[in-house]
Amino acid sequence: MDKEIESIIQEIIANKPDIEGDWPQEIKRALVLIHSNLFEYHLTIDWIKKEGHIFNKCFSIIFKRYVGYYPKEYIISNRLIAAKELLKKTDHSISVIAIHIGFRSTSAFCNTFKNKEKLKPSEWRKINKVQI
């Protein structure tokens, strides 16, 4: 992986919530799994529940209570934070960025990005690109 991309991705992974204190163990396990696999294709709610030995049917509701997002929203939010950093600070193509942040296709990434940001990734980049 490109060092520039790797550096930005590692920064996002390291920026996880403080999970000390009275958080349920299943939420702590889920967050560790999410941040350890944030940019991997296999990261799904079912995978998190299986790998984290989470059997609570209300897992997503409990996750939202503690984290502020449902698990899928949390994953997408963190992936889009990384995407915006990569769009802003690199010249990598949108396709390369999409694959590196865990989307299976450029179109899935572009649709998600536009849905959340109300702009295409290329439009967002034009407005926010850091000039060096």
LINPE-V876893 format. One record per pair of residues at least 6 apart in sequence whose C-alpha atoms are under 6 Angstrom apart, sorted by sequence separation. I is the first residue (numbers start at 1). J is the second residue. D is the distance in whole Angstrom. If there is no record, write none. Layout:
i=I j=J d=D
i=I j=J d=D
//
This chain:
i=64 j=70 d=5
i=103 j=109 d=6
i=114 j=120 d=5
i=98 j=106 d=6
i=60 j=70 d=6
i=95 j=106 d=5
i=98 j=109 d=6
i=13 j=35 d=5
i=79 j=101 d=6
i=29 j=52 d=6
i=88 j=125 d=6
i=87 j=125 d=5
i=88 j=128 d=6
i=88 j=129 d=4
i=89 j=130 d=6
i=88 j=130 d=6
i=41 j=102 d=5
i=39 j=101 d=5
i=40 j=102 d=5
i=39 j=102 d=4
//
